[in-house]
Amino acid sequence: WFQKKNPKKAAEHFAHAIELNPYFVDAYVNLAAILEKVDKLEPAEQLLKKAISLHPQHARAHYNLGVVYEKQGETKKAVDEYNKAITCNYEKKEKLQERVQQMQLNL
């Protein structure tokens, strides 16, 4: 549904998936990503923290939480989460490392 440009319907499905299985980490991460895209940053942050509590080494959850923090103007927190994503072998870690280095210059 998200790829069909219907984030509301996609969010409903991910929320339902969480209801059916409260340990479905990717559902939390995907729902948070949708909320982040529509600037609902607080609920996205909470969902990502829940995902990380269930799976502390989930690279995409750390990356997405970094994105949320960056949008909230929390650069240090964003850098910390991006570094955790890198440590957890985030799939685009080389590019992310460059971004982190650039962000650290502004701290």
C-alpha positions as CSV (number, residue, x, y, z in Angstrom):
1,W,0.0,0.0,0.0
2,F,2.9,2.4,0.7
3,Q,4.3,1.8,-2.8
4,K,0.9,2.5,-4.2
5,K,1.0,5.9,-2.5
6,N,-1.5,5.0,0.2
7,P,0.4,5.5,3.5
8,K,-2.8,5.5,5.5
9,K,-3.8,2.0,4.3
10,A,-0.2,0.8,4.7
11,A,-0.1,2.1,8.3
12,E,-3.4,0.4,9.1
13,H,-1.9,-2.9,7.9
14,F,1.3,-2.6,9.9
15,A,-0.7,-1.6,13.0
16,H,-2.9,-4.7,12.5
17,A,0.3,-6.8,12.1
18,I,1.5,-5.5,15.4
19,E,-1.8,-6.4,17.1
20,L,-1.6,-9.9,15.7
21,N,2.1,-10.3,16.7
22,P,3.5,-7.8,19.2
23,Y,7.0,-9.2,18.5
24,F,7.0,-8.5,14.8
25,V,9.9,-6.0,14.8
26,D,9.7,-5.2,11.1
27,A,6.1,-4.1,11.4
28,Y,7.1,-1.5,14.1
29,V,10.0,-0.3,11.9
30,N,7.8,0.0,8.8
31,L,4.9,1.7,10.6
32,A,7.4,4.1,12.1
33,A,8.9,4.8,8.6
34,I,5.4,5.7,7.4
35,L,4.8,8.0,10.3
36,E,8.2,9.7,9.9
37,K,7.4,10.3,6.2
38,V,4.2,12.2,7.2
39,D,6.0,14.1,10.0
40,K,4.5,12.2,12.9
41,L,7.8,12.1,14.6
42,E,6.9,11.4,18.2
43,P,4.9,8.2,17.5
44,A,7.6,7.1,15.0
45,E,10.2,7.6,17.7
46,Q,8.2,5.5,20.2
47,L,7.7,2.7,17.7
48,L,11.4,2.6,16.8
49,K,12.4,2.5,20.5
50,K,10.0,-0.5,20.9
51,A,11.5,-2.2,17.9
52,I,15.0,-1.7,19.3
53,S,13.9,-3.0,22.7
54,L,12.7,-6.2,21.0
55,H,15.8,-6.5,18.7
56,P,18.7,-4.3,19.9
57,Q,20.8,-5.1,16.8
58,H,18.2,-4.1,14.2
59,A,20.2,-1.9,11.9
60,R,17.3,-0.3,10.1
61,A,15.5,0.5,13.3
62,H,18.6,2.4,14.5
63,Y,19.0,4.1,11.2
64,N,15.3,5.2,11.1
65,L,15.5,6.4,14.7
66,G,18.5,8.5,13.6
67,V,16.4,10.0,10.8
68,V,13.7,10.9,13.3
69,Y,16.2,12.5,15.6
70,E,17.8,14.4,12.8
71,K,14.4,15.8,11.7
72,Q,13.8,16.8,15.4
73,G,17.1,18.7,15.4
74,E,18.7,16.3,17.8
75,T,22.0,15.9,15.8
76,K,24.0,14.2,18.5
77,K,21.3,11.6,19.1
78,A,21.0,11.1,15.3
79,V,24.8,10.5,15.0
80,D,24.6,8.0,17.9
81,E,21.8,6.1,16.3
82,Y,23.5,6.2,12.9
83,N,26.7,4.8,14.5
84,K,24.7,2.0,16.0
85,A,23.2,1.2,12.6
86,I,26.7,1.1,11.1
87,T,27.9,-1.2,13.9
88,C,24.9,-3.5,13.3
89,N,25.9,-3.7,9.6
90,Y,23.4,-1.3,8.0
91,E,23.2,-2.2,4.4
92,K,24.3,1.2,3.2
93,K,26.9,1.7,5.9
94,E,29.7,3.2,3.8
95,K,27.4,6.0,2.6
96,L,26.1,6.4,6.2
97,Q,29.7,6.7,7.5
98,E,30.3,9.6,5.2
99,R,27.1,11.3,6.4
100,V,28.0,10.8,10.0
101,Q,31.5,12.3,9.5
102,Q,29.9,15.3,7.9
103,M,27.4,15.7,10.7
104,Q,30.1,15.4,13.3
105,L,31.8,18.4,11.8
106,N,28.7,20.5,12.7
107,L,28.6,19.3,16.3
